[in-house]
């Protein structure tokens, strides 16, 4: 349990890292961080002593706890750094897999979900018509819709997008391994994760 993952927010409440429960408790004890806990539509923060008191209450009885000799401590899942307000400078990579992730493996014309092996990448404005290979002009499409659209514009094909493509937001510390163990309490602070080899963008 001490090695399980805790989401780390900077002072501006932006997700910037993932650390172990052991490290989060150390930061909490040193006064460098506070625990963040959602209560309905609001978020409460706890220093070490407040968190220890809360952990002893009935409200925490059914939660995961770490037991010490004289007290127990509820396992934190999100912490807020009190003196750090920066973000890593990495940008999301333009990759085939990332486009699948952004579009949820759904054809952006018919809206149906497919296995990635059954999806193509389609230029909304065809390359032959001056369309660029960029985030806002490339979408997932199924074979049927891809064939129907062909080398035409949406208007010419009588088709429309279910969602306008855009460059996704990205949290650079997240990897596929963190994606698998992501805690439910992280959802408010995270978007979909992105990874794999970068594609070449054409203007």
DRENPAKE-263198 format. One record per residue (C-alpha): residue number from 1; residue in one letter; x, y, z. Coordinates in pm, whole numbers, plus 50000, padded with zeros to 5 digits. Example, Ala and Ser with C-alpha at 12.3 -4.5 7.8 and 13.67 -1.06 7.14 Angstrom:
2
NODE   k r    c1    c2    c3
NODE   1 a 51230 49550 50780
NODE   2 s 51367 49894 50714
END
This chain:
203
NODE   k r    c1    c2    c3
NODE   1 x 50000 50000 50000
NODE   2 x 50287 50239 50076
NODE   3 x 50409 50200 49719
NODE   4 x 50071 50269 49556
NODE   5 x 50018 50587 49357
NODE   6 x 49916 50935 49472
NODE   7 x 49838 51221 49234
NODE   8 x 50039 51537 49299
NODE   9 x 49898 51884 49226
NODE  10 x 50098 52203 49218
NODE  11 x 49999 52516 49412
NODE  12 x 49766 52613 49125
NODE  13 x 49579 52280 49152
NODE  14 x 49727 52145 48828
NODE  15 x 49835 51780 48808
NODE  16 x 50215 51766 48780
NODE  17 x 50332 51430 48909
NODE  18 x 50257 51093 49064
NODE  19 x 50435 50975 49377
NODE  20 x 50409 50688 49623
NODE  21 x 50191 50693 49934
NODE  22 x 50514 50678 50138
NODE  23 x 50647 50995 49971
NODE  24 x 50313 51175 50003
NODE  25 x 50301 51111 50378
NODE  26 x 50655 51245 50411
NODE  27 x 50559 51564 50226
NODE  28 x 50247 51594 50438
NODE  29 x 50437 51550 50764
NODE  30 x 50702 51806 50662
NODE  31 x 50433 52064 50586
NODE  32 x 50515 52075 50216
NODE  33 x 50178 51938 50106
NODE  34 x 49815 51893 50204
NODE  35 x 49573 51612 50129
NODE  36 x 49291 51697 49889
NODE  37 x 48956 51527 49948
NODE  38 x 48639 51585 49749
NODE  39 x 48318 51630 49945
NODE  40 x 48024 51660 49709
NODE  41 x 48105 51951 49479
NODE  42 x 48374 52101 49703
NODE  43 x 48735 52008 49775
NODE  44 x 48872 52012 50130
NODE  45 x 49242 52024 50219
NODE  46 x 49406 51873 50527
NODE  47 x 49742 51928 50691
NODE  48 x 49906 51635 50867
NODE  49 x 49738 51679 51207
NODE  50 x 49397 51748 51052
NODE  51 x 49435 51445 50827
NODE  52 x 49531 51232 51125
NODE  53 x 49221 51349 51314
NODE  54 x 49000 51285 51013
NODE  55 x 49152 50938 50972
NODE  56 x 49043 50852 51327
NODE  57 x 48683 50954 51259
NODE  58 x 48398 50726 51162
NODE  59 x 48398 50880 50812
NODE  60 x 48725 50702 50737
NODE  61 x 48633 50363 50885
NODE  62 x 48582 50191 50549
NODE  63 x 48882 50347 50373
NODE  64 x 49234 50212 50324
NODE  65 x 49440 50306 50628
NODE  66 x 49799 50275 50747
NODE  67 x 49822 50184 51115
NODE  68 x 50088 50323 51346
NODE  69 x 50135 50239 51715
NODE  70 x 49911 50516 51847
NODE  71 x 49707 50625 51544
NODE  72 x 49595 50531 51197
NODE  73 x 49625 50735 50880
NODE  74 x 49391 50718 50586
NODE  75 x 49578 50661 50257
NODE  76 x 49583 50990 50061
NODE  77 x 49508 50971 49689
NODE  78 x 49556 51336 49589
NODE  79 x 49795 51585 49749
NODE  80 x 49849 51957 49690
NODE  81 x 50201 52101 49699
NODE  82 x 50210 52428 49891
NODE  83 x 50524 52583 49740
NODE  84 x 50537 52463 49379
NODE  85 x 50347 52634 49097
NODE  86 x 50528 52522 48781
NODE  87 x 50428 52278 48508
NODE  88 x 50656 52056 48296
NODE  89 x 50709 52212 47953
NODE  90 x 50653 51899 47744
NODE  91 x 50390 51904 47472
NODE  92 x 50163 51623 47358
NODE  93 x 50314 51418 47078
NODE  94 x 50129 51397 46749
NODE  95 x 50100 51018 46715
NODE  96 x 49865 50767 46561
NODE  97 x 49791 50616 46903
NODE  98 x 49732 50959 47054
NODE  99 x 49476 51039 46786
NODE 100 x 49299 50711 46866
NODE 101 x 49306 50807 47234
NODE 102 x 49180 51159 47170
NODE 103 x 48890 51031 46959
NODE 104 x 48813 50742 47195
NODE 105 x 48861 50489 46909
NODE 106 x 48537 50619 46756
NODE 107 x 48482 50702 46394
NODE 108 x 48436 51077 46394
NODE 109 x 48179 51054 46115
NODE 110 x 47938 50780 46222
NODE 111 x 48023 50782 46596
NODE 112 x 48066 50404 46624
NODE 113 x 48348 50258 46834
NODE 114 x 48593 50017 46672
NODE 115 x 48908 49824 46750
NODE 116 x 49204 50039 46649
NODE 117 x 49292 49782 46381
NODE 118 x 48965 49867 46208
NODE 119 x 49021 50244 46209
NODE 120 x 49194 50473 45963
NODE 121 x 49330 50823 46002
NODE 122 x 49145 51060 45772
NODE 123 x 49225 51414 45666
NODE 124 x 48906 51616 45713
NODE 125 x 49017 51848 45435
NODE 126 x 49194 51606 45197
NODE 127 x 49567 51653 45148
NODE 128 x 49509 51679 44774
NODE 129 x 49288 51980 44848
NODE 130 x 49548 52152 45065
NODE 131 x 49464 51984 45397
NODE 132 x 49744 51969 45654
NODE 133 x 49852 51671 45865
NODE 134 x 49780 51838 46198
NODE 135 x 49573 51781 46514
NODE 136 x 49283 51988 46382
NODE 137 x 49261 51814 46043
NODE 138 x 49316 51444 46122
NODE 139 x 49048 51219 46275
NODE 140 x 48969 50852 46324
NODE 141 x 48737 50704 46063
NODE 142 x 48603 50357 45997
NODE 143 x 48660 50192 45658
NODE 144 x 48301 50248 45551
NODE 145 x 48300 50622 45625
NODE 146 x 48651 50661 45490
NODE 147 x 48547 50504 45161
NODE 148 x 48228 50708 45147
NODE 149 x 48411 51036 45199
NODE 150 x 48700 50955 44968
NODE 151 x 48892 51257 44845
NODE 152 x 48604 51500 44899
NODE 153 x 48530 51772 45150
NODE 154 x 48265 51714 45414
NODE 155 x 48020 51936 45227
NODE 156 x 48079 51754 44900
NODE 157 x 48033 51415 45068
NODE 158 x 47726 51527 45263
NODE 159 x 47894 51424 45590
NODE 160 x 47966 51591 45920
NODE 161 x 48197 51541 46215
NODE 162 x 48057 51433 46551
NODE 163 x 48323 51651 46719
NODE 164 x 48563 51912 46593
NODE 165 x 48923 51784 46616
NODE 166 x 49170 51978 46829
NODE 167 x 49505 51937 46995
NODE 168 x 49443 51761 47328
NODE 169 x 49560 51874 47666
NODE 170 x 49828 51654 47813
NODE 171 x 49986 51581 48149
NODE 172 x 50346 51484 48064
NODE 173 x 50414 51266 48368
NODE 174 x 50135 51019 48288
NODE 175 x 50231 50691 48122
NODE 176 x 50033 50381 48032
NODE 177 x 50134 50217 48361
NODE 178 x 49981 50506 48560
NODE 179 x 49675 50493 48335
NODE 180 x 49611 50137 48451
NODE 181 x 49626 50222 48821
NODE 182 x 49459 50562 48806
NODE 183 x 49245 50620 49115
NODE 184 x 48886 50738 49075
NODE 185 x 48958 51050 49281
NODE 186 x 49205 51164 49010
NODE 187 x 48936 51201 48743
NODE 188 x 48863 51567 48813
NODE 189 x 49226 51662 48754
NODE 190 x 49319 51444 48456
NODE 191 x 49235 51424 48089
NODE 192 x 49302 51124 47868
NODE 193 x 49667 51018 47860
NODE 194 x 49882 51023 47552
NODE 195 x 50186 50825 47440
NODE 196 x 50388 50658 47159
NODE 197 x 50585 50767 46857
NODE 198 x 50541 51116 46720
NODE 199 x 50401 51161 46371
NODE 200 x 50539 51416 46127
NODE 201 x 50313 51719 46097
NODE 202 x 50276 51884 45758
NODE 203 x 50164 52243 45706
END
